[in-house]
Amino acid sequence: MIELHRRTVVGLAALAAVAACSPDSTSRITAPDNASLSSSTGTAMRYQHARVCPGAEVGSARCHSWVRVDGTGAPLVTTGPSGYGPADLQSAYAVAGATGTGTIAIVDAYNDPNAEADLGVYRSQYGLPPCTTANGCFKKVGQTGGAVPGNNASWSQEISLDLDMASAICPSCKILLVEATSASFANLSAAVDEAVKLGANAISNSYGGPEYSSETTDQSHYNHPGVAITVSSGDNGYGVEFPAASQYVTAVGGTHLVRSSTARGWTETVWSGAGSGCSAYISKPTWQLDTGCSRRTVADVSAIADPNTGVAVYDSYQYRGRSGWMVFGGTSVSSPIIASIYVLAGNTGSINYGSYSYSHLSSLNDVTSGSNGSCGSSYLCTGKVGYDGPTGNGTPNGTGAF
């Protein structure tokens, strides 16, 4: 199901929620009328795009992915990949040629029945080695390690996105997909605990929801020293969500990524949808030294997220009657990218939550322009030299900050 928004480079305004995410057996997707469509404006290009999952109630989450859509609001399918692929992303973040031998876990809600097959299509398209159950590279389980939950088309798109990004950054890594029974924080956090139990080195969480007072205790499920846990910062612009607010995770913001004539070959600015700001409840970790928040500040680091400069994803489980190659954005892209770079770095056993990047700034690309909302031009919503809320300490320049 789908919720559409209008995004410009300076802000985000909600238009209409046209449906709700739930297992496929109990819901169907209805098309919006043309008045519900939105446009997306970026520095280099302009596309219509739509949120894959709707808003979440307190105590539950929604996925943070956005998909490019056509004039009817349905996902825009192409005959082949048209967004950034593995070579682009490895070039942008200086990890081409890096190899990892660990396990990246992906935690999402509901089941994608075509997850392994779609992963195979993506990897074959780009010449990546097979990652299958049979060869021991891929494993899919439910939140208690056993049976998987009911199918869901919206979250299947999120799952395909996450698996493809893990593959793009670390083709040699093993992938563990843990599917929560629902999008409640109780179930998603149980899936995180299961991923740790099954030996994940890093765990990507591309979801979030409104902060709530008891998150201060619920965040214990994300407290796993020696395992890098990444969480997408959000896609509503300036503002904080849980579990990105947890002091035990690496909160991952988002950027607009384009090729350039610089020595790096790429340029990034703040993505206007990235979440950022001050947590309402969670204490400031000792390794965060910014002075504008008395509590936890989001984010820590960042990567590509703008759907205008989106990534190629293959998903065959029909969503609004569409399946195939699509282009996605959202901090759902950046979270698995960062989790995968943690595994490439091979350093997760000594990681102290999100702290490592703060003492390894030379291995990051500082993002110094752009905004995700209104905060009086403060660093909390504006790209600045050094640390800022939307992009944290910056984007990966190799694996040294992870």
N, C-alpha and C positions, 0 to 999 in steps of 0.2 A: 504494500500500500504506500501511498505517497503524499508528502506535504510539500507544497511549492512555495518558494520564496523569491523575492527580488533582491539581487545583490548588486551593489556598485562598489567601486574601489573605496568608498568612504563609509559604507554602512550596510546594514541588513535590515529589511523590514518584512515581517511576516504577512502573508496574504491569506492563505487558506489551508487548513488541514482537511484533506478530502477522504481520508480513510485511516485505518489503524493497523499496526503490525500485530499479527496473531498467527497461530498455526494455520496452514492452508485448509485444513479440514473444516475450519469454522469461519473463514473469511474469504472474500473475493475482492479484487481490485476494480475500482470504477474509474473511468477516465474523467479528468477535469474538463470543463468547457474552456474555450480559448481565452476567456477573460481571466482564468486562473493561472495562465502561463506566466513565466517570469523570464527575465533576461539576465545575463551575467556579463559584467564588463571587466576586462583585464587590460593590462598595458599593451599587450600584443594582439589580442583577439577577443571576439565576443561570441558567446554561445548561450543558448537556453540550457538550463540545467535544473534538476530537482532533487530534493532530499529523498533518500531511499526509505528512511524510517521516520515516523511522526514523533511529535513531542512525547516526553516521558513524564509520568506522574512521580511524585516523591516516593522513593523506595524502589524505583525501577529505572531502566536505562533505554536509550535508543541508540542505534548505530549512527556513526558520524560520517557516513559516506554520502556523496552527491554524484548523480549520474547525468551525463548530457542527454537531452531529450529532443524529440522532434516537435512539430507544430501541434500535435495532439497531446503532448505531455508524456508520451510513452518513451522508454529508452531508445536512443538513437543507435541503431545497429549498423555496422559496416561490414563489408565482405572480408576485411582483414584488419589488423591492428592499426590504429591511427594516432594513439597517444604515445607518450614516452614509453620505451621498452627498457630491458635490462642494460643494454650498452649505454643508453642515455643516462640512466640513473647512476650506474657505476662510474661514468665519467664525471657527472655533476658532483659526486661526493667522494671522488678519488679513491675508490675501492676496486677498480678494475684489476684483476689478477689476484686479489686477496682470496684466501680460502679459509673455510671454517669447518670444523668437524663436530660441532655441538648440535644441540636440538633447540629449534625455535618453536615455542608453543603459541598457538592462536586460540584465544578464548572468545567465543561468540555465543549467541543464543539460537536455539532451534537447530534443525538439521538441514544440511544441503545434501540431498541424495546423490548429486552428481559431482561432489567435491573432487574426488580422486580423478575421475575421468576428465573434468575440465582442467584440472591442474596439468594433466598429461598433454592436453591440447596446447596450453600456454607454453609449457616447457619445450615441446616439440617445435612449435613455431619459431622459437628463438635459439634452437640448437642446444638447449640445456639438457643435462643428463636426466633420464627418467627418475621419478621419485614416486614409488609405488609401495603398496602394502607388501607385495610379493618380494621386493628387493630390500625391505626393511627400512626404507627411507621415510615412508608416510604411515601415519597411524591416526585413526579417528575413533574417539570414544565419547560417551556421555559424561555427565558431570561427576559420576561416581566410578568411572572407569569401565562401565559396561555398555548397556544398550543406549542407542542414541534417541533423542526426542523426536517429536513430530516435525514434519517438513514446514518450511516457511520461505516464500519466494523473496521477500525483502531481505531477510538475513542471509539467504543464500547468495545474494549479490555481494553483501559484506564479506562473507566467507571467501568467495572467489577472489575478491580484491585482496584480502589479507594473505591468502596463500600465494597469489601471484607476486605480491611485493616481497614476501620472504624469499621466493625463488629468484626474483630479479637481483636481489642484493647478495644472497648467499646460496648459489646453486648447489654447493656441496654439503649444505647443512641438512640435517634431518628435520622433518616437520611433524609436529604433534598438534592435531586439531581436537580441542575439547569443547563439546557443544552442551551448553547449559539448557536445562529443561524449559526455562522461560527467560524473559529479560529482566526479572527481578534481581536486585542486588544480592539477595540471599542465594539465588541459584548461580549467578555469574561468579560470585566470590567463592562458592563451593567448587566451581570449575577451575578457578585459579589454584586453589589448594590441591586439586587433583593433578593439575599440570606439574606442580612442584613435586608431588608424590611420584609421578611417572618420570622424573628426571630432567625436566626442561632446564636449559641454561638461561633462557630469556623467554619472557611471556608478553605477548602483545595484546592489548585490550583497546579495541577501537569503538568505544561506547562511553556514554556518560549520562547523567541526569542531574536534576536540581540538588543542591546541597541540602543537608538536613542535620539536625543537632546530634543524632546518635551516630553519625559517620565517624566521630572521633573514636568510637569503640569498634565499629564495623570495619574500619581500615586495617584492623589486625590481620585480616585475610590477605592483605597485600604486603605483609611484613615477613619477607622471606630472605634473610641475609644470604648472599652467595648466589642469588638468582636476580637477574636484571628484569624488572617489571616496568614496562612502558604503557602509558595511557594517553590516548588522544585528548587534546585540551578542550575540544568542542568545536562547533561550527556556527554558533550564534553571534560571533564577534565578542567584543569586550564583555567579560563576565566569567565566572568560575563554576565548574561542574565537579561532581564527584564521580569516579575516584581519582581524577587528575589532581584534585586538591590534597590527596593523601601525602603525608610526609615520607612514605615508604616507597614511592614510585618515581620514575622519571616522567614528568609531564611534558608531552611533546606538542609543540605549537606547529604553525603552518606558514608556508611561503608561496609566493608566485615565482616560478622558476622559468627563465628563458635563456636561450643561447646568446652569447655576446662576444665582442671582440677583445675582451679582457684576457689577461694571461691565463686565468682559470678557464675561460671559455663559456662561462655561465654567470648570470646575475640573478640575485634574489631580492625581493622586497616582501614586506609583511603581507600575508593574505588577509583580506578584510574579514574573513569569517572565523579566523583562529580565536579560540578562547584565551582569556588572560585576566589577570587581576588578583585580588586578595581573597583568600578563603575566609568565609564567615565564621569558621569554627576551629580549624586545625592549626595547631601551634607552628610557629616558624622553626624549621630545622636549623641547627647550629651552623650549617654550611651555607646557608643563604644570608647574604650580608646587605641586601638592598634595604633602604630606609623608608620606602614609601608604604610598606605593609608591615603591620605588627604581627600578622600571622603568615601562614604559608603563601608564597607568591607563585603563580602559574604564568609562564612555563619554565622549563629547564633548558631544553634544546628544541630544535625544530627541523623540518624537512618539507619538501614539496607537498602542497595541499590544495592549491587553487584549481578547481575543475576547468578553468580557462586554459591552464597549462597542464592538463590532466594526464593520467597514465592509462595505458591499454590494459584491458582485463577481458578474459574470456569466461562467460557464464552461460550455460545451456539450459538451466532450470527456468522455465518461462516466467517472466515477470511482466505483467500487463500485455501478455501475448507476444513478448519479444525475448529473443535469446541470441547469443553469439558474441561478437566482438563489440565492446563498448568502451567509453572513456569515463573515468571516475576521478573524483577529487574528494576533498575533505581531509580532516586530520586522521581519518581512517587510513589514508595513504601514509602519512608520516610516522604513525606509531609502529607498524610492522617494519618499516625501513630502519628505524632506530633500533628496534629489538634485534634485527638481523645484523646490524653493524656491531652491536654488543657481542654477538656470538662470533663474528669475524675477528674481533679483537682478542678473543680467548681469555678475557680478564674477569669474567663475571664472578668467579670465586672470591675476588677481593673487592667487589663493588659494594660501596656503602650507600645504598638507595640511589638517589639522583645526584649525589655529590660530586662524582668524578669529573664531570665536565668543568666544574668551577675552578679546578686547579690545573686544567689542561687547555687553556683558552687558545693556545697557539695552533691547536689541531682543529679549530673551528673557523667557519666563515662567518664573520660578523655581519648581521643584517641591519642596516642603518636607516632605512626609510620605509614609509608606508604606515598605515594605521588600521586598527580594527574597531574603532568606535570613538566615543567622546569621553575624554578624561582630563580635559584641560591641557592637552599636549604632554601629559606626563609620560614617563617611560612605561607605565603600566599598560598603555594601549598604543604606543607609538614606537616605531623602530628608531633606535638610538645607537650611537657608538657605545660599545660595551653591552651590558645586560639590559634587556627590555622584556616586558611581559609577553608579547605575541610570539617572539622567537627565542626567548631565553638567552643563552649564551651564544647562540648561532646554530649553523648547520654543519654536518660532518665534513671535515677536510682530511679524509683518511680515517683510520680507526683509533688514533692516538688519544681522543677525548673520551674513549669508551672502554 
